[in-house]
Amino acid sequence: MGPKQPLSSDDVEAMIADGKTIVIYENRVLRLDSWLHRHPGGDKVVFHMVGRDATDEFNAYHSDEAKALSRKFQIGRIDGVWKNFVPPIQGGFFRTKEMIDEAIRFSAGSSSRSSSISSGSSCDDILTLNGIVAPKRHDSFDSMTDSEEVQKVTIVSPSVREPPACAELMAEYDRKLVEHDLKKYPSLDYRTQTFITNKYRELEAMLQREGYFKCTYWGYGSECVRYITLASLSYYFLQTKWYLLSATCLGLFWHQLMFTAHDAGHRAITHSFFWDNIIGGLIANYISGLSIGWWKSSHNVHHFVTNDPVHDPDIQQLPFFAVSTKTFNNIFSTYYNRLIEFDAVAQVMVPIQNWTYYPILCFGRFNLHRLSWEHLLIGRGPRHGEAAWLRYYEIVGVIAFWYWYGYLLVYLRLPTITARIGYVLVSHIATMPLHVQVTLSHFAMSTADLGVSESFAQKMLRTTMDVDCPAWLDFLHGGLQFQAVHHLFPRMPRHNFRAAQKHVIDFCKIIGMEYCIYGFVDGNKEVLSKLEDIAKQASIMAECTNHMKKDAMSGLT
C-alpha cells in the first residue's frame, strides 16, 4: 500500500475495525499507531479524530514542522468528498473487511434493505444487513435531517399520571436542546459546512499574513512589572507579619502568572516545544505547584471536544456542578477512563449549584493540586519521544514548590497553626477569579452533540463565548476573555486577541452565525441561569425517581 494509493471509505473503515489509528488530513490518509506513544499532545486528542477529516484541527494546533512530519505516516489518499465516521472513542462502530464484503454481496443480490434499528447509543445509529451490523454516520448526507428526527419526539412531563422513565425524561430535555441548536445555527448540510470551513481557512491565512501569530514580546513587559510588584508585596507583608495580606498578594501573583503559563502550554511564546515547556513548567510547577503536563493533556482534549459532557474534562465537575442532564446517567469519561457517577453527593449538590458556584470555586485550586499529582504519579503524559523528559522536570518542580512554599514559608515562617491554615486558605482562595474566568466562557454555552458533520469553526463558536471589557481591564482577564478567538486560533499569542476579534466578528457575519459576547456581569448571569436550569432538571429527576419508587412500593408498577 503506497502513500499515493487511493483508498475508499470502506478501506478506511476496515482498517479502523482492525484496530488501526487512521486520520484524514488534507485528503491524505494517515496511520498514526506508531506515533501515539510519542505524540506530545497525548493520545486522547488523536483518538477523537480517528475516521474523521482532522485538517482544521491539525492545522490549528501544529507547527509547519509537524505538518511536514505528517507525510511520514501517509498510507494513501482520498479522492472526492470524505464523510466523517464517529470515532471509536465516541462510540462509533466499524465493520471489518469481511462484514463489508458480505454487505456488498447482500446489497447486490437484493433490491431492498433491511429496516434500520436503533443502537441505543447517543452517538450512532446502525443498520442491519443480513445479520451484519454497519454504522450509519452522523452527517447531513442522510435523507432525514437531525431536526426532522427531533421534531418526531413527544414532549413528556413529570406531572402526567403515569410518569415516564426518568432517564427518558432527561433524554427528552437533551433532544430539545439539540433541536434548538439545529434551528439556531447554520445547517449541517455539506455545502453550508464546506462554505464555513473555506471562509475559516481564508481568515486563518489572512491572520497569518498580517502577523497575528507572531508573539508580541513587549506585551510581557507590563506583566512582568505586575508579577514583580505582587511578589514583592507578598514578601514585604510577610516580613512585617501582615500574613493575610501577604497570602492575598501571593494568590494574586499566582493568578496573573497562570496566563503566561497558558501561553506556554499552547506554544504561543517562543513556538518551540522545548523552551515553551521550560517556561510553562517553571511557572506552573516550580512557582505555582501545578502540573503543566496535566493542564496540557486536559486542555488539549477540551479544545477538540469542547463542552461535550462525556469527553470534555473541563465540564466534568461532578459531584459539585453539572452543565448537562447527560451527567445524571453516570457517564463514562473517555478522558479519565472511569465512570463519573451522579452519586448521593451530586444529588444533593447539583440542585443547589447556582447558589454554591462561587463558594466552591474558591477552593478550586486545591482540586488542581490533586489532579496534578494524579497525572504525574500515574504517568498519564507521553513517556516516549520529545515530551518524555517533561514528567521528571515537573515532578522535581512540584517537590521544589512544596519545599519553598509548604516548608520554608508556611511551616517555618508562620508562628501558629492558625496562621498557617489561614495563609494556605487565603493564598489559594485569592486565585478564585481564574476559575470564574475559565468556566465563564463555556458553562453557559451549548453542550449538544450535533454530530461529526459540523465544521471545526462552527463547533468552536457554538460552544464558546467572549467576555467584553475595556482594553485597560484586559490584565484582569489575562486575555482569556477572548475565548472564541482563542478556540478558533489556539496558537495565536493572547496579546493579539483583541486586534483579531474584529476579524472574527466579520467572519461570523459572513457565515451567518452569532458571535456570542457578554459583559462580565451579564456573562456571570448567563452562567448562573444555566446552572439554575440544570439544577431544576436535577430536582425534577429526583422527584420523578421518588414518584416511581413510591409507585413500585405501592404495587402500581
DRENPADREN-927306 format. One record per residue: x, y, z of N, C-alpha, C, O, CB in turn; residue in one letter. Coordinates in steps of 0.1 Angstrom, whole numbers, plus 5000, padded with zeros to 4 digits. Glycine has a CB too. Layout:
BEGIN
XYZXYZXYZXYZXYZa...
END
This chain:
BEGIN
500949885000500050005000500950125000501650155010499050005012m500850204989501750324988500950454993499750454993502150344974g501750554995501150685000500250754990499450834994502250775004p500450714977499650784967498450694963497550744955500450804954k498350584969497250494965495850544970495750574982497450354971q494850554961493550594966492850494974492950374971492650624953p492250544985491550454994490150494996489850614996492250455008l489250394996487850424997487450435012488250405021487050324991s486250485014485650485028485650355034485950335046484250555028s485350255026485250115031486650065035486849995045484650015021d487650105027489050065031489450125044490050055053490050115020d489150255046489550315059488750255070489250235081489250465058v487450225068486550175079487150035083487250005095485150155074e487549955073488049825077489349825085489549745094488249745064a490249925081491449945089491249985103491849935112492350045082m490250075105489950115118489350005126489549985138488950235118i488449925120487849805126488949705131488849635140486849735117a490049705123491249615126492149675137493149615140492049595114d491749795143492449855154493449955150494250005158493149745161g493549995137494450095133493950235135492750265135494850075118k494950325138494550465141494750545128495850585125495550525152t493550575122493550635109492950775110491850785115492850545099i493550875105493151015105493251065091494251035084493851105115v492351145086492451215073492951355075492351435083491051215066i493951395067494551525068494851575054495651515047495851525077y494151675049494251735036494151625025494951615016495651805035e493151545027492851435018493951325018493951235009492651485004n494751325027495751225029495451135040494951185051497251285031r495551005039495250905049496450885057497450835052494650775043v496350915070497550895079497250785089496150775095497851025087l498250695090498150595100499150625112500350635109498450445094r498550655124499350715134499650625146500050675157498650835139l499550495144499750395155501150415161501250415174499550255151d502150425153503550435158503850565164504850585171504550405147s502950665162503250795168502450825181502850925188502850905157w501450745184500650775195501450785208501150885215499650655197l502350695211503050705224504150815224504750835234503750575227h504350875212505350985212504651125210505351225211506250955200r503351125208502651255205502751345217502151315227501251225201h503351465216503551555227502151595233502051625245504351675223p501151605225499851645229499051535236497851565240499051705218g499551415237498851305243498051225232497751275221497851355253g497651105235496951015226495451045225494851015215497250875229d494851105235493451125235492951215224491951185218492951185249k493651315221493251405210493351335197492451365188494151535210v494251245195494351175183493151075182492551065171495651095182v492751015193491650915193490350985189489450925182491550855206f490151115192488951185189488851225174487851275170488851305198h489951205167490051245153490051115144490051125132491251325150m489950995150490050875142488850865132487650885137490150755151v489050845120487950835110487450965105486450965098486850745116g488051075109487551205106488551285098489751255098487151285119r488051385091488951485084489351575095488551665100488251555072d490651575099491151655110491951765105492851825112491951565120a491751815093492651915087492652045095493752095098492151945073t491452095098491452225105491952205120492752295124490052275106d491652105126492152075140493652065139494352125148491551955146e494151985130495651965129496352095126497352125133495951865118f495852175117496552295113496452405125497352475126495852355101n495352395132495252495143496252475154496552565161493752485149a496652345156497452315168498952285164499752265174496852195174y499252275152500652225148501452325140500952405133500552095141h502752315142503652395135503852345121503452235118505052405143s504652425113504952385099505752255100505652165091505652495092d506652245110507452125111506651995113506851895108508452135122e505652005122504751895125503851855113503651745110503751925137a503451965105502751935093503551855083503051765076502252065087k504851895082505751825073505951685077506051585069507051895071a506051665091506351535096505151435093505351315092506551545111l503951495092502751405090502951325077502251215076501551495089s503751365067503851295055504551155057504351065049504651375045r505251145068505851015071504850905074505150785072506851025083k503650945078502650855082501550825071500550765074502050895095f501750885060500750875049500750735043501850685039500950985038q499550675042499450545036498550535024498350435018498950445047i498050655021497150655009496450795008496850885016496050555010g495550814999494950934997493450914995492950804991495551014985r492651024997491251014995490851104982491251214981490451075007i490151044973489651114962488151154964487351064968489751034949d487851284962486451324964486051364978486951394986485551214960g484851364981484351414994484451305005484151185003482851454993v484951345016485151255028483951275037483651385041486451265035w483351165041482251165051482751115064483150995065480951085046k482651195074483251155087482651035094481351025093483251275096n483450955100482950855109482850905123483451005126483850725109f482050845132482050875146483250795151483250675150480750835154v484250855158485450785162485150675172484150685180486450885169p485850565173485650465183485550515197484650465205486650355182p486350605201486350655215485050725218484650735230487550755217i484250765208483050835210481850745207480650785206482950955200q482150615206481050515204480850465190479850395187479850565209g481650505180481450465166481750315165482650265171482450545158g480950255156481150115153481650105138481250175129479750035154f482650015137483249995124483249845119483449755127484750045124f482949825106482849695101484149645096485049725091481849695089r484449515098485649455093485549445078484449465072485949325099t486649405071486549385056485649275053484849285043487949355051k485549175061484649065058483249105059482449065050484948945067e482949185069481549235070481149325059480049325054481349305084m482049405055481749505044481549425031480649455023482949605042i482449325028482249245016480949165016480249165005483449145015d480549115027479249045028478149135026477149105020479148965041e478249265031477149355030477049405015475949425010477449485039a478149415008478149444994477449334986476649364977479549474989i477849204989477249094982475749094985474949064976477848964987r475349114997473949115000473149234993472049214988473749135016f473849344993473249464986473049434971472049474965474049584988s474049374965474049344951472949234948472349234937475349294946a472649154957471649044955470249074959469348994958472148924961g470149194964468749234969468449374966469349464967468649204985s467349404962466949544958466449624970466249744969465849544947s466249554981465749624993466649605005467249505006464349584996s466749695013467549695025466649655037465449685038468249825028r467349605047466649575060466349705067467049805065467449485069s465349705075464949825082466049865092466649775098463549815089s466149995095467150035104466650015119465450015121467450185102s467649985127467349965142468150065150469250105145467549825146i467650095161468450185170469450115178469250005183467450265179s470650175179471750105186471650135201472350075209473050155181s470850235204470750275218471950365222472050405234470750155227g472750405213473950495215473550635212472850655202475150445208s474050725220473750865217474650915205474351015199474050955229s475650835201476450875190476150815177476350875166477950845194c475550695177475450615165474150555163473550505172476550505165d473650555150472550465146473250355138474250375132471450545138d472550235137473150125130472150065121470950075123473750025139i472550005110471749935101472149785101473249745103471949995086l471149695099471349555099471149505085470049515079470549485109t472149445079472149395066472449245067473649205068473049465056l471449155065471649015066472448975078473348885078472348965053n472149035089472749005102474149075104474749055114473048855102g474549165095475749235096475449375100474649445095476549235082i476149425111475949555116476849655109478049635108476249555131v476249765104477049865097476749995103475650025106476749865082a477750085104477550215111476850315101477050315089478850275115p475950385107475350505100475950625106475750655117473750505101k476750695098477450815103476550935105475650955098478650845094r476951015115476151135117476651245108477551325111476351175132h476051255096476451355087475151405080474051345082477451315077d475251505072474051565066473751505052473051575044474151715066s474351395049474151335036472851245037472351195027475351255031f472351215049471251135051469951205046469951335046471051095066d468951135043467751195037466951275048466351375044466851085031s467051225060466251295071467251385079468351325083465551195080m466951505081467851595089467651565103466651505108467551735086t468651605111468651585126467451655132466751605141469851635133d467051775126465951855132464651785129463751785137465951995125s464551715118463351635115463151525124462051495129463351585100e464251455128464251355138463751405151462951345158465551285139e464351515155463951575168462451615169461851595179464851705171v461951665158460551705158459551595160458451615163460251775145q460051465158459151355160459051305174458151225178459651235151k459851375183459851335197458551395204458251505202461051375204v457951315213456851355220457251425233458051365241455851245223t456851535236457251605248456551545260455351515260456851755248i457351515271456851455283456951545294457651645294457651325285v456251515305456251605317456151515329455451415329455051705316s456851555340456751475352455351485359455151405369457851515362p454551565354453251585361452151485355451051485361452751725359s452451405345451451315340451151205350451951185359451951255326v450051135348449551045358450550925359450850885371448250985354r451050875348451950765349453350815343453450825331451550645341e454250855352455450925348456350835339456350715341456250965360p456950895329457850815320459150785328459350825339458250895308p459950695322461250665328462050795330462050875321462050565320a462650805342463350925345464450955335464751075331463950925359c465150855331466250875321465650925308466351015302466950745318a464550885304463950925291463451075293463551155283462750845288e463051115305462751255307463851345305463751445298462151265322l465051305310466251385308466751375293467251475288467351345317m466551265287466951255273466051345264466551405254466751105268a464851355268463951445260464451595262464351675252462451435265e464851625274465451765276466651785267466751895261465851785291y467451685266468651705257468251705243468851785235469651585260d467251635239466851635225466251775221466451825210465751525222r465651835230465151975228466252075226466152165219464152015239k467352055234468452135232469152125218469552225212469552115243l469151995214469751975200468852045190469352105181469851825198v467552025192466552085182466752245182466752305172465152055186e466952295194467252445195468452485187468452585179467352485210h469552405189470752445182470652425167471252495159471952355187d469952315163469852295148469052405142469252435130469152165146l468152475149467452585143468252715144468152805136466052605151k469052725155469752855157470952865148471252975144470152855172k471752755146473052765139472952725125471952665121474052685146y473952755116473852725102473652575100473952485108475152765096p473052545089472652405085473952315085475052365082471952395072s473752185088474852095088475052025075475851935074474651985099l474352075065474552015051475952045046476652135051473452065041d476351955037477751965032478152095026479252145029477951855022y477252155018477652285012477852395022478752465021476552325002r476952405032477052505042478252495050479052585052475852505051t478552375055479752345063481052365055482052415061479652205069q481052335043482252355034482452505033483552545033482052285021t481352575031481452725030482152785042483052865041480152785027f481652735054482152785067483652755068484452835072481352735079i483952625064485352585065486252665056487352705060485452435062t485852685044486652765035486852905039487952965038486052765021n485852975045485953105050486853115062487653205064484553165053k486753005070487653005082489152995078490053055083487252885091y489352915068490752895063491253025056492453055058490852775053r490453095050490753225044491153325055492153395054489653275035e490353325066490653415077491953375084492753465087489453405087l492153245085493453205092494653245083495653285089493453055094e494553225070495653265061495853415062497053455062495353225047a494853495062494953635063495653685076496553765076493653705062m495253625087495853655100497353615100498153685107495053585112l497653505094499053465093499853565085500953605090499153325086q499353605074500053705066500253845074501253905072499253735053r499253875081499254005089500054005102500254105108497854055092e500653885105501553875116500853855130501453875140502353995117g499553815130498853795142499353675150499153665162497353775140y500053585144500553465151502053485156502653395162500553345142f502553605155503853635160503753695174502853775176504653735151k504553645183504453685197504953835198506053865194505253595206c504153915205504554055208505154055222504454075232503254145207t506454035222507154015235507054145244507154135256508553985232y506854255237506754375245505454375254505454435265506654505237w504554285251503354275259503554215272502754225282502354185252g504754145274505054085286505754175296506054155307505953955284y506154295290506854395298506054445310506454435322507254515290g504754485308503954535318503554415328503354435340502654605313s503454295322503054185330504154155340503954115352502754065321e505454155336506554135345506554235356506954205367507854135337c506154355353506154465363505054415374505354435386505754595357v503954375369502854325379503354205387503154205399501554285371r504054115380504553995387505554035398505353985410505253895378y506454115395507454165405506854245416507254225428508554245398i505854325413505254405423504454325433504554335445504254505416t503654225428502854135436503754045445503454025457501854055428l504853995439505753905447506453995457506653945468506753845437a506854115454507554195464506654235475507054235487508054325457s505354265472504454305482504154185492504054205504503054355476l504054065486503853945494505053925504504853895515503653825485s506253945499507453925507507454035518507754015529508653935499y507154165514507154275523506154255535506454265547506854405516y504954215531503954185542504254065550503954065562502554165535f504953975544505453855552506453905563506453865574506053745543l507353995559508354045567507754125579508254125590509354125560q506754195575506154285586504954215593504254275601505554415579t504854085591503853995598502454035595501554005603504154005612k502154095583500854105578500553985570500453995557500654245570w500253875576500253745570499153735559499453675548500153635580y497953775562496853765553497053845541496653805530495553795560l497653965542497854055531498953985522498953995510498354195535l499953925529501053855522500453745513500753725502502053805531s499553665520498953555513498053605501498053535491498053475523a497353715503496553765492497353805480497053775469495753885497t498453875483499353915472499953795465500153795453500454005477c500353695473500853575467499853505458500153465447501353475478l498553495462497553435454497353515441497153455431496253425462g497353645442497153735430498353715421498153725408496953875434l499553695426500753665418500553535411500853535399501953665428f500053435417499853305410498753325399498953275388499353195420w497753395403496653425393497153485380496853445369495553515400h497953585382498553655370499553565362499553565350499153785374q500353495370501353415363500753305354501353275344502153345374l499553255358498953145350498553185336498453095327497853085357m498353315334498053355320499253325311499153295299497653505320f500453355316501653325308501953175307502353125297502853395315t501653105317501752955317500752905306501152805299501452885330a499652965305498652925294499252945280499152865271497353005296h499953065279500553085266501652985263501752935252501253225266d502452945273503452855271502952715268503452645259504352845283a501852675274501152555271500652535257500652425252500052525281g500352655251499952655237501152685227500952695215498852755235h502352685233503552715225503352845217503752865205503752595215r502752945224502553075218503553175222503453295218501153125222a504553145229505553245233506853235224507053325216506053215248i507553125224508753105216508353015204509153015194509853045223t507252945204506852845194507752725194507752645184506752915180h508652715204509552605205508952515216508652555227510952645209s508852385212508252285222509152285235508652285246508252145216f510452285233511352275245511252395253511052385265512752255240f511452515247511552635256510252675261510152725273512152745247w509152655254507852695260507452595271506852645281506752685249d507952475271507652385282508552415294508152405305507952245278n509752465291510652505302510052625309509952635322512052545297i509552725302508852845307507552805315507352845326508552945296i506752715308505452675314505752595327505052615337504652595304g506652505327506952425339507552515350507152485362507952315336g508352605347508952695357507852775364507752785376509952795351l506852825356505752905362504752815369504452835381505052985351i504352705362503252625368503752535379503152525390502652535357a504852465377505352365386506152425398505852405409506152255379n507252495394508152535404507652655412507852665424509452585397y506852745406506352865413504952845418504652895429506452985404i504152765411502752755415502252615420501152605425501852795403s503152515419502852385424501852305416501352205421502252405437g501652345403500652275395501452205383502552255380499552365389l500852105377501452035366501152095352499952095349501151885366s502152155345501852205332501452085322500752105313503052285326i502051965325501751855317500351805318499651775308502651735320g499851805331498351775333497551875326496551835319498051765348w497852005327497052105321496952095306495952105300497552245325w498152065300498152055285497351925281496651935271499652035281k497551815288496751695284495251725285494551685276497151585293s494851785296493451805298492951915288491851905282493151845312s493752015287493252135279493252105264492352155257494252255281h494152025259494151985245492851915242492251935231495351895242n492451815250491251745248490051845248489151835240491051635258v490051935258488952035259488852115246487652135242489352135270h489952145240489852225227489252135216488652195207491252275223h489452005216489051925205487551885206486851865196489851795204f487051865218485751825221485051915230484451875240485651675226v485152045228484652145237483252125241482352115232484852285230t482952125254481652125260480951995257479651995258480852235255n481651885254480951755253480951695267482051665273481651665243d479751665273479751615287480451485289480851455300478251605291p480551405279481251275280482751275278483451195283480551175270v483151375270484551375266485351495270486651485271484651375251h484751605274485551725277485751725292484751745300484751855273d486951715297487151705312486951845319486651845331488651665315p486951955311486752085317485352105322485052195331487052195307d484352025317482952045322482551915330481351905333482052075311i483451835333483151715341483451745356484551705361483851585336q482551815362482851875375481951815386481751875397482652025375q481451695384480651625395481651595406482751565403479951505389l481151595419479751595423479251745425478051755430479551515435p479951845422479651975426478852055415477852125418480852055429f479152035402478552105392478152015380478851915377479452225386f477052045373476651975361476152085352475352165356475551865364a476552075339476052175329475352095318474952155308477252255323v475051975320474251895311473551785319474051725328475151835300s472251755315471551645321472051515318471751415324470051655317t472951505308473551375304474351315316474551195317474451385292k474951405324475751365335474851295347475451245356476551475341t473551305345472651245355472651095354472251025363471251295354f473251045343473150905340474450825342474750725335472650885326n475350875351476550815354477450795341477550675336476350675360n477950895335478650895323480050835325480650835336478851035317i480550765314481950715314482750815308482650835295482050575307f483650885315484550985310485650915301486450835306485151065321s485750955288486750905280488150965283489150915278486350925265t488151075290489351135293489951065306491151025306489251285296y489151055316489650995328489550845328490150775337488851045340y488950785318488750635317488150575330488550475335490150575315n487150645334486350595346484950645346484650745339487150635359r484150575354482750625355482650745364483150745375481850505360l481950845359481650965368480250955372479350975364481951095360i480050915385478750885390477951005395478551105400478850785401e476651005392475851105398475351045412474251005413474551135389f476351055421476150985434475351065444474751165440477550955440d475351025456474551085466474951225469474151315471474651005479a476251255468476751395470476251485459475751595461478251395471v476351435446475851505435474351535435473951645432476251435421a473651445440472151455441471851565451470751625451471551325445q472751595460472551705470473051835464472451945466473151675483v474251835458474951955454474452015441474352135440476451925453m474151935431473751985418472452065419472352175413473551875408v471352025427470152105427470352245434469452325432469152035435p471452265440471752395446472952465440473552555446471852385461i473452415428474752455423474752605419475852665419475052375411q473652665416473652805413473952895425474353005424472352855406n473752835437474052905449475452875454476052955461473052865460w475952765451477352725456478452745446479552725449477252575459t478052805434479052815423480252895428481452845427478452895412y480053015433481253095437481953045450483153035450480753245440y481253005460481952945472482852825468483952815473480952905482p482352735460483152615457484352655448485352595450482252515449i484152755439485252795431486452855439487552855435484852895420l486052905451487152955460488152845463489352875466486453005473c487752715463488652605467489052525454489552415456487852515477f488852585443489152515430490652485429491052375423488752595419g491552565434492952545433493452415440494352345436493752665438r492752385451493152255458492852135449493652045449492352245471f491852145441491552035432492652025421492951915417490152045426n493152135417494152135407495452075412496152005405494452285402l495752095425496852015431496651865430497551795427497152065446h495451825433495151685433495251625419495951525417493751655438r494751695409494751645395496251645390496651565383493951735386l497051745395498451755390499251635396499951565388499051885395s499051605409499751485414499351355408500151265406499651485430w498051345406497451225399498151205386498451095382495951235398e498151315378498751305365500251265365500651175357498651435357h500951325374502451295375502751155380503651085376503151395383l502051115391502250985397501850865388502550765387501550975410l500750885382500250775373501050775360501150675353498750795370i501550895356502350905344501450905331501750825322503350795343g500450985331499550995320500051055308499551045297498251055324r501151135310501751205298502551115290502851005293502551325303g503051165278503851085269505151045276505751115284504251165257p505550915275506750855281507850835271508850785274506350725288r507550875258508550855247508550975239507651065240508250725239h509650995231509751105222510151235229510751225240508351125216g509951345222510551475227509851525240510351615246510451575217e508751465244508051505256508351425268507851445279506551515253a509151315267509351215277509951285290509651245301510151105273a510851375287511651445299510751525307511051555319512751525293w509551575302508751675309508251625322508251695332507651715300l507851495323507351445336508351455347507951495358506951295334r509651425345510651435355510951575359511151615370511951355351y510951665349511151805351510051865360510251945369511151885338y508851815357507651855365507651805379507351875389506351815358e508051675381508051625395509051695403508751725415508351475394i510151725398511151805406510551945409510751995420512451815397v509851995399509352135401508252135412508252225420508752175388g507352035412506352035423506952015437506452065446505251925419v507951925437508651905450509352035455509252065466509651785449i509952105445510552225448509552335454509852405463511352285436a508352335447507352425452506952395466506952485475506052415443f506652275469506252245483507352265493507152275505505752095484w508552255488509752285497509752435501509852465513511052245491y509652515490509752665494508452715499508552805508510152745481w507352675494506052725499505652655512505352715522504952715488y505552525511505052445523505952445535505452455546504752305518g507252425532508252415543508852545547508652585559509352315540y509552615538510252735542509352845545509652925554511152775530l508252865538507352975540506252945551506253005562506653015527l505352845548504252825557504652765570504252805581503252735550v505552665570505952595582506952675590506752685603506452455579y507952725584509052785592508752935595509052985606510352775584l508153005586507953155588506753185595506653295601507953225575r505753105596504453145602504453085616504852965618503253095594l504053165626504253125640503253025646503652945655504253245649p502053015641501052935647500352845636500352875624500053015655t499652745641498952655632497752735626497452715614498352535639i497152835634496052915628496553005617495953015607495453005639t497753065619498353145608498653065596498453115585499653215614a499152945598499552855586498252825578498252835566500252735591r497252775585495952745578495352865571494952855560494952685588i495352975578494853095572495653135560495053175550494853205582g496953125560497853165549497553075537497353125526499253155553y497452945539497252855528495852885522495752885510497352705533v494852895530493452925525493353055517492853055506492452925537l493953155523493753285516494553295503494053345493494253405526v495753235503496553245491495953165480496053195468497953185494s495253055484494552975473493253035469492953035457494352835478h492553085479491253155475491453275467490553305459490453185488i492553345468492753465460492853435445492753525437494053535465a493153315442493153275427491853245422491753205410494153155426t490753255430489453215425488953285413488253225405488453245436m489353415410488853475397489353405385488653405375489453625397p490453335386490853255374489953145371489653115360492253195377l489353075382488452965380487053025374486452955366488152895393h486753145378485553205373485753235358484853205349485153335380v486953285355487353315341487253195332486753195321488753375340q487753085337487852965329486452905326486152865315488652855336v485552905336484252845334483252945327482352905321483652815348t483553075328482653175323482353165308481253185304483253315326l483353125301483253125286482652995281482452985269484553145280s482352895290481852765285480652715292479752655285482952665286h480552735305479452675312478052715307477152635308479552715327f477952835302476652885297476352845283475252865278476553035298a477352785276477152765262476652615259476552535268478552785255m476452595246475852465242476652345245477852345244475552475227s475952245250476552115253476052005243476251885246476452075267t475252045233474651955224475651885215476551955211473552025216a475351765211476151685202475451695188474451635186476451535206d475951775179475351795166475951695155475651715143475451935161l476851605160477351515150478651555144479151665146476351485139g479251465137480651485132480651555118481751585113481351355130v479551595113479551675101479651825104479951905095478251655093s479651865116479752005120481252045118482151975122479352035135e481452165112482852215110483452255123482852285133482852325100s484852255122485652295134485252435138485052455150487152285131f485152525129484952665132483552685138483452755148485052755120a482552615133481152635139481152575153480452635161480152565130q481752465155481652405168482352495179481852505190482352265168k483452545175484152635184483352755188483252795200485552675179m482652815178481852935181480552905188480052985196481553005168l480052785186478852745192479052715207478052725215478252615185r480152665211480452625225481252725233481652695244481152495224t481552845228482452935234481853075233481353115223483852925228t482053155244481653295243482753385248483653345256480353315252m482753505243483753605248483153695259481953705260484153695236d484053755266483653845277484153985273485354005270484153805291v483254085273483554215269484054295280483554285292482354285262d485154375278485654465288486454565281486954545270486454385299c486754685288487554785282489054735281489454645289487554915290p489854785272491154745270492054755282492954675285491854815259a491754855290492654875302492454765313493254755322492355015308w491354695311491054585321491454445316491154345323489554585324l492154445305492554315299493454235309493354115309493254335286d494254305316495154245325494454155336494954055340496054345333f493254195340492454115350492053985344492053885351491254205355l491653985331491153865325492353785318492153675314490153895314h493453855317494653785311494553755296495253665291494853665319g493653815289493453785275492453675273492053645261494753755269g492153595283491353475282489853515280488953425279491453385293l489553645281488153685278487853665263486653675260487853825283q488853655255488653635241488653485237489453445229489753715233f487853405244487853265242487453215228487953115223486953195253q486553285222486153245209487253265199487553175191484953335204a487953375200489153395192490253285195490853225186489753535194v490453255208491453165212491053025207491952945203491553155227h489852985207489452845203489552825188489852725183488052815208h489352935181489552925166491052925163491452855153488853045159l491852995170493253005167494052985180494653085186493553145161f494152865185494852835198496352865199496852885210494652695201p496952875187498452905188498653055186499853105186499152835176r497653135186497853285185498153335198497453305208496553355179m499253415200499553485213498453565217497753645210500853565211p498153565230496853625235496953775235495953845235496653585249r498153835234498253985233497654035219497454155217499654025234h497453945210496953975197495453955196494853975185497653905186n494853895206493453855206492453975203491553965195492953785218f492754085210491854205209491854255194490754285189492254315218r492954265188493054305175492454215165491854255155494554335171a492554085168491953975159490453965160489853915151492653845162a489954015172488553995174487654055164486653995160488154055188q487954175159487154235149487054155136486054155129487654375146k488154085133488153995121487253875123486553825114489553955117h487253825135486353705138484853755138484053675134486753655152v484653875143483253925142482753935128481653895125483154055150i483653985119483253995105483053855099482153835091484354075097d483953765103483753625098482453565102481753495094484953535104f481953595114480653545119479553605111478553535108480453575134c479653725107478653785099478553725085477453705080478853945097k479753695080479753625066479153495066478453455057481253615062i479353415077478853275077477453265083476853165084479853185085i476953385088475553385094475453325107474553255110474653315084g476453345116476453285129476653395140477453495138477553185130m475953385151476053475162477453475168477953365171475053455172e478053595170479253605178478853635192478353735195480253715172y478953535201478453545214479453615223480553565226478153405220c479053735228479853815237478953885247477953935244480653915229i479353875260478653945271479654025279480853995279477953835280y479054125286479854185296480154095308479453995309479154315301g481054125316481454035327480254005336480053895340482554095336f479454105340478254085348477254005341476753905347477654225353v476954035329475953965321476353825318475553725318475554035308d477653805316478253665314478053585326477653465325479653675310g478253635338478053565350476553535352476253425357478553645362n475753625348474253595349473853475340473053395344473453725345k474553475328474253365319474653225325473953135324474953385305e475853225331476353105337475453065349475052945350477753125342v475053155357474153125368472853075364472252985370474053245378l472353135353471053095347471152955342470152875344470653185336s472252915335472352785330472452685342471852575342473652775321k473252715352473352635364472052615371471752505376474452685374l471252715372469952715378469052615370468252545376469352845379e469052625357468252545348468552395350467652315352468452585333d469852365350470252225352469952185366469552065369471752205350i470052275376469652245390468152205390467752115398469952365399a467352275383465952245383465652105377464852035381465152355375k466452075366466251945360466651835369466051725369467051935347q467651865377468151765387467051745398466751625402469451805394a466351855402465251835411464051765405463451685412464751975416s463751785392462751715385463051565385462251475386462551765371i464351535382464851395381464651325395464151215395466351395377m464951405405464851345419463351315422462951215428465451435429a462451415418461051405420460451285413459651205418460351525416e460951265400460451155392460951025398460150925398461051175378c462151015402462650895408461950855421461550745422464150905411t461750955429460950925442459550885439458950795445460951055450n458950945429457550915425457450765420456550695424457051005414h458450725412458450595407458650485418458150375418459450575396m459550525427459850435439458550415447458250305451460950495447k457850525449456550515457455550425450454850345456455950655460k455450445437454550365429454950215430454050125431454550405414d456250195429456750055429456449985443455949875444458250045427a456650065453456350015467454849995469454549905477456950115477m454050075463452550055465451949955455450749935455451950185463s452849895446452349795437451649845425450949775418451349715444g451949975422451350035410452150015397451650035386451150185412l453349965399454249945387454549795386455249755377455550025388t
END
